[in-house]
């Protein structure tokens, strides 16, 4: 094999592998899209009105189960007003705060997904309680058109800065 042929084969191989890695870099996976969606929801939640939370669920098709500190509420077809009232109640706690996901695990199987996350919740000054806490989330989601809808969400306070400071002593 001549040097020219070897050089041509090396160039074709480099072009092939370069195109593969570029395509992999440019094409966002479904897991990456779902992770981006979840981070956006967490970031926007403290600034949204309760009615906007309806964009994240489809009560008629999938229903929605909410668990906050062990207290459960189920919403389904015809429960739009009850869902908005619950969103108003729970939304007050996060209004004006900042929520930042610090760890996130997403698993997708067909049209269903499970997500678990820990978020840092920097509370607004007027919300009461410690100024900074960690909250664990577990969610079930259903693929809906080009996006995802929540079918369940469980929220559990994890640790706050006072717990962390105490643990360091």
Secondary structure, DSSP 4 states (H G I P E B T S, - for coil): --HHHHHHHHHHHHHHHHHHHHHHHHSPPHHHHHHHHHHHHHHHHTTS-GGGGGGGB-TTTT-EEEEETTEEEEE-TT-HHHHHHHHHHHHHHHTT-EEEEEEEEEEEETTEEEEEEEEEEE--GGG-S-SEEEEEEEEEEEEETTEEEEEEEEEEEEEEHHHHHHHH-
